[in-house]
Amino acid sequence: MLTGRDGRVLYDQSGYGRPEGENIRLAPQEAIYLLHRQKIEVPGYTFDTLLAEYADQRNFLRSFLVYRDLRERGYVVQTGPHDYRVFRRGEKPGTGESLYLVRVLSERDPVRFVKLIEEVVTARNMRKQYVLAVVDDEEELTYYEIKLQKLADACVPALAIQKKEAILVGRSAMVRVPPQSDLEGAGFGKRLDDQRLMISPVELLYLMDAGLLGAKKGGALLSAADYFAYASQSDSELAEKGKVYTELRKHNFTPRTGYKFGHHFRVYCGKNVHSDLLVHAIEKEAVMPMSVISRSVRMAHSVKKKMLFGCVHTTGIQFVEFARIKL
């Protein structure tokens, strides 16, 4: 607690603390930062001893490191409603609005997507940007902006496809079509030779559900449900991948395998030579280490693509974008 005029000056000029009557109450991170900057004194403590005392609290040190970094970048920072509210540069409580809601994590913390989505929705309803501040094991910081993306329709309309029949070959399907067929034009399949096109499991599921391709096994025509039961025995992620694939196709995007990038899909818009997105399908309750997400974002940025996670739940697909930012 700061009393008297000095405390009021720190609040009025730089947004430190919260007023309580004539006094200013500081959060521990604020008090330690001000002590380090020699703006205040704490009787009986030095910066070293006060930091050491609070550092015994779980997650406090990384929280302080993020607070210090934001302050030294010129932002006014207050605690809550997530970990921090961060004001626009030049603004402070009482004279401006906060711009970011910041959640602090370590590189090894798990990210539970259902909770993440809830917090991003809360931030969006408050007209704030939701940011993850991640502290690694060497105390370095990386900031990620998280957005819930609503897919726009792709740049060109989908091409019409005539219904065809295929033969099941393992989990894939083989269809006899000439080069430059309508299936290839719509972004389906991979050429086996100049007469045969191989259709992947997610493509086959989509085409069967759409009534555009019939698949036979041993001369008998399979239903989409029978094929899914068969193919999912060797691919536990097929349900999530199939739903995300279908959602991307609904918006006229062309998903192809993203294996070489370590993800389920690389996604094209229209006739673009290079893919625009990397998309990984997960269930809504998925929990993923922040270190894994960081590698995904780094890969996507290195090849100039956006990184989206497609979260599958009962009300549809929620696409969550992670992007590294510099505050």
C-alpha positions in Angstrom: 0.0 0.0 0.0 1.3 3.4 -0.9 0.1 6.4 1.1 0.2 10.1 0.5 1.0 12.2 -2.5 3.8 9.9 -3.9 1.4 7.0 -4.4 -1.2 9.2 -6.1 1.5 10.6 -8.5 2.5 7.1 -9.5 -1.1 6.2 -10.2 -2.1 9.4 -12.0 1.1 9.7 -14.1 2.0 6.1 -14.8 -1.0 4.0 -13.9 0.6 2.0 -11.1 -1.8 0.4 -8.5 -5.4 0.8 -7.7 -6.9 3.6 -5.6 -8.3 2.7 -2.2 -9.5 5.9 -0.6 -6.5 8.2 -0.3 -4.1 5.4 -0.8 -2.8 3.2 -3.7 -2.7 -0.6 -3.5 0.1 -2.2 -5.5 0.1 -5.7 -6.9 3.2 -7.7 -5.9 4.5 -7.5 -9.5 4.1 -3.7 -9.4 5.8 -3.3 -6.0 8.8 -5.4 -7.0 9.2 -3.6 -10.3 9.0 -0.2 -8.7 11.5 -1.3 -6.0 13.9 -2.4 -8.8 13.5 0.9 -10.5 14.1 2.7 -7.2 10.8 4.5 -7.3 9.7 3.2 -3.9 11.1 1.6 -0.8 9.7 -1.4 1.0 10.8 -1.4 4.7 12.8 -4.5 5.5 13.3 -5.6 1.9 15.6 -5.2 -1.0 14.6 -6.1 -4.5 16.5 -9.4 -4.2 14.8 -10.5 -1.0 11.3 -9.4 -2.0 11.5 -11.1 -5.4 12.9 -14.3 -3.7 10.0 -14.3 -1.2 7.3 -14.0 -3.9 9.1 -16.4 -6.3 8.2 -19.2 -4.0 4.6 -18.8 -5.2 3.7 -20.9 -8.2 4.1 -19.1 -11.5 5.0 -15.8 -9.9 8.5 -15.4 -11.4 7.3 -15.7 -15.0 4.3 -13.4 -14.2 6.8 -10.8 -13.0 9.0 -11.2 -16.0 6.1 -10.5 -18.4 5.0 -7.5 -16.3 8.5 -6.1 -16.4 8.8 -6.6 -20.2 5.4 -5.0 -20.9 6.3 -2.0 -18.7 9.7 -1.6 -20.3 8.0 -1.6 -23.7 6.1 1.5 -22.7 2.7 -0.1 -21.7 0.6 0.6 -18.6 -0.3 -2.8 -17.1 -2.9 -3.8 -14.6 -3.7 -7.3 -13.2 -6.9 -9.1 -14.3 -9.3 -10.2 -15.7 -7.0 -12.9 -17.2 -3.4 -12.2 -16.0 -3.0 -8.7 -17.2 -4.8 -5.8 -18.9 -2.5 -3.8 -21.1 -3.4 -0.3 -22.2 -2.5 1.4 -25.5 0.8 3.3 -25.4 0.2 6.7 -23.9 -3.1 5.6 -22.2 -3.8 4.5 -18.6 -6.7 3.8 -16.3 -9.2 6.6 -16.2 -8.0 8.2 -19.4 -8.0 5.3 -21.9 -9.0 1.7 -22.6 -7.0 -1.4 -22.4 -6.0 -3.0 -25.7 -4.8 -6.5 -24.8 -5.9 -9.2 -22.3 -2.7 -11.2 -21.6 -2.5 -14.8 -20.3 1.0 -15.9 -19.0 2.2 -19.4 -19.7 5.5 -21.3 -19.6 6.7 -23.2 -22.7 5.8 -26.5 -21.0 2.3 -25.5 -19.9 -0.6 -27.5 -21.5 -3.1 -25.5 -23.6 -6.7 -26.7 -23.1 -8.5 -25.5 -26.2 -12.0 -25.4 -24.8 -10.7 -23.0 -22.1 -8.7 -21.0 -24.6 -11.7 -20.5 -26.8 -13.8 -19.3 -23.9 -11.2 -16.8 -22.9 -10.8 -15.5 -26.5 -14.6 -15.1 -26.8 -14.5 -13.1 -23.5 -11.8 -10.9 -24.8 -13.6 -10.4 -28.2 -16.8 -9.5 -26.4 -14.8 -6.9 -24.4 -13.3 -5.6 -27.7 -9.8 -6.6 -26.6 -7.1 -8.6 -28.3 -6.2 -11.9 -26.6 -2.5 -12.5 -26.2 -0.5 -15.4 -24.8 2.8 -14.4 -23.2 5.0 -17.5 -23.1 8.1 -17.7 -20.9 10.7 -20.3 -21.9 13.2 -22.1 -19.7 15.8 -19.4 -20.3 13.3 -16.7 -19.2 12.8 -15.3 -22.7 9.4 -14.2 -23.8 7.3 -14.8 -26.9 3.9 -13.3 -27.6 1.2 -14.9 -29.5 -2.1 -13.3 -30.7 -5.0 -15.7 -30.7 -7.9 -15.2 -33.0 -11.1 -17.2 -33.7 -11.2 -17.2 -37.5 -14.4 -17.3 -39.5 -13.6 -18.7 -42.9 -14.5 -16.6 -45.8 -15.3 -18.3 -49.1 -12.3 -18.9 -51.3 -11.5 -16.8 -54.3 -13.1 -19.1 -57.0 -16.3 -21.1 -57.0 -16.1 -24.9 -56.7 -16.1 -26.9 -60.0 -18.9 -29.2 -60.8 -18.1 -33.0 -60.6 -19.9 -35.8 -62.3 -20.6 -38.9 -60.1 -18.1 -41.7 -60.5 -17.3 -45.2 -59.2 -14.0 -46.2 -57.6 -12.4 -49.4 -56.3 -11.1 -49.5 -52.7 -7.4 -50.1 -52.6 -6.4 -50.4 -48.9 -7.9 -47.4 -47.2 -7.6 -45.3 -50.4 -9.7 -45.5 -53.6 -8.7 -45.8 -57.2 -10.9 -44.2 -59.9 -10.3 -44.5 -63.7 -10.4 -41.0 -65.2 -8.4 -39.4 -68.0 -5.8 -36.6 -67.3 -7.3 -33.2 -66.5 -10.5 -34.8 -65.2 -13.1 -32.8 -63.3 -11.9 -34.5 -60.0 -8.4 -33.2 -60.6 -9.6 -29.8 -61.6 -11.5 -29.6 -58.3 -8.3 -30.5 -56.4 -9.0 -34.2 -55.6 -6.6 -37.1 -55.8 -3.1 -37.9 -56.9 -2.2 -39.5 -60.3 -1.1 -43.1 -60.2 -0.8 -43.2 -64.0 -2.5 -41.5 -67.0 -5.6 -43.6 -66.5 -5.9 -43.9 -62.7 -6.4 -41.3 -59.9 -5.8 -42.2 -56.2 -8.2 -40.7 -53.7 -7.2 -40.3 -50.1 -9.4 -41.4 -47.1 -10.6 -37.9 -46.2 -11.3 -37.1 -49.8 -13.1 -40.4 -50.3 -15.3 -39.7 -47.2 -16.2 -36.3 -48.4 -17.0 -37.4 -52.0 -19.1 -40.4 -50.7 -21.0 -38.2 -48.3 -21.6 -35.7 -51.1 -22.9 -38.5 -53.4 -20.2 -37.8 -55.9 -18.2 -41.1 -55.7 -19.2 -44.7 -55.0 -16.6 -47.0 -53.7 -16.6 -50.8 -54.2 -14.8 -53.5 -52.1 -14.9 -57.0 -53.5 -17.6 -55.9 -56.0 -19.9 -54.6 -53.3 -20.7 -50.9 -53.0 -19.8 -49.5 -49.6 -21.8 -47.0 -47.7 -20.0 -43.9 -46.3 -20.6 -45.3 -42.7 -19.2 -48.7 -43.6 -16.1 -47.1 -45.2 -15.6 -44.8 -42.1 -15.8 -47.8 -39.7 -13.2 -49.6 -41.8 -10.8 -46.7 -42.4 -10.9 -45.4 -38.8 -9.5 -48.7 -37.5 -6.1 -47.5 -38.7 -6.5 -43.8 -38.3 -7.8 -42.6 -34.9 -7.9 -39.0 -36.1 -10.1 -39.7 -39.2 -13.3 -38.3 -37.6 -11.8 -34.9 -36.7 -9.9 -34.7 -40.0 -13.0 -35.6 -42.0 -15.1 -32.9 -40.4 -12.5 -30.2 -40.7 -11.9 -31.2 -44.4 -15.6 -31.0 -45.1 -15.8 -27.5 -43.5 -12.9 -26.3 -45.6 -14.5 -27.7 -48.7 -17.8 -25.9 -47.8 -15.9 -22.6 -48.2 -14.4 -23.7 -51.5 -10.9 -24.2 -50.2 -8.8 -27.0 -51.5 -7.2 -29.0 -48.6 -4.3 -31.4 -49.4 -2.2 -33.4 -47.0 0.0 -31.3 -44.8 2.3 -34.2 -43.8 5.5 -32.6 -44.9 4.7 -29.6 -42.7 3.8 -31.8 -39.7 0.1 -31.0 -39.9 -3.1 -32.6 -41.3 -3.7 -30.1 -44.2 -2.1 -27.5 -46.3 -4.9 -25.4 -47.8 -5.1 -23.6 -51.1 -7.3 -20.7 -52.2 -8.5 -21.1 -55.8 -5.7 -21.7 -58.2 -2.9 -20.4 -56.0 0.4 -22.2 -56.6 1.3 -22.0 -52.9 -0.9 -23.0 -50.1 -2.2 -20.2 -47.8 -2.9 -22.1 -44.5 -1.7 -25.0 -42.4 -4.6 -26.6 -40.6 -4.5 -29.2 -37.8 -7.7 -31.0 -36.8 -8.3 -31.6 -33.1 -11.3 -32.3 -30.8 -12.6 -29.4 -28.7 -11.4 -31.0 -25.5 -7.8 -31.4 -26.8 -4.9 -30.5 -24.6 -1.6 -29.7 -26.3 1.7 -28.5 -24.8 2.6 -24.9 -25.6 5.9 -26.2 -26.9 4.2 -28.2 -29.6 2.0 -25.2 -30.6 5.1 -23.0 -30.8 6.8 -25.4 -33.2 3.6 -25.4 -35.4 3.5 -21.6 -35.5 7.2 -21.4 -36.3 6.9 -23.8 -39.1 3.9 -22.0 -40.6 5.6 -18.6 -40.4 8.8 -20.0 -41.9 6.8 -21.0 -45.0 4.6 -17.8 -45.0 1.3 -19.5 -44.0 -1.2 -19.0 -41.3 -1.4 -21.6 -38.6 -5.0 -22.7 -37.7 -6.3 -25.4 -35.4 -9.7 -26.7 -36.4 -11.5 -27.6 -33.1 -14.3 -30.1 -33.7 -17.3 -30.0 -31.4 -21.1 -30.5 -31.5 -21.9 -27.0 -32.8 -19.4 -27.1 -35.6 -15.8 -26.3 -36.3 -14.0 -23.5 -34.5 -10.8 -22.4 -36.2 -8.2 -21.0 -33.8 -5.3 -19.0 -35.3 -2.0 -18.6 -33.4 0.3 -15.9 -34.7 3.6 -14.6 -33.2 3.5 -10.8 -32.7 5.8 -8.1 -31.5 4.2 -5.8 -29.0 
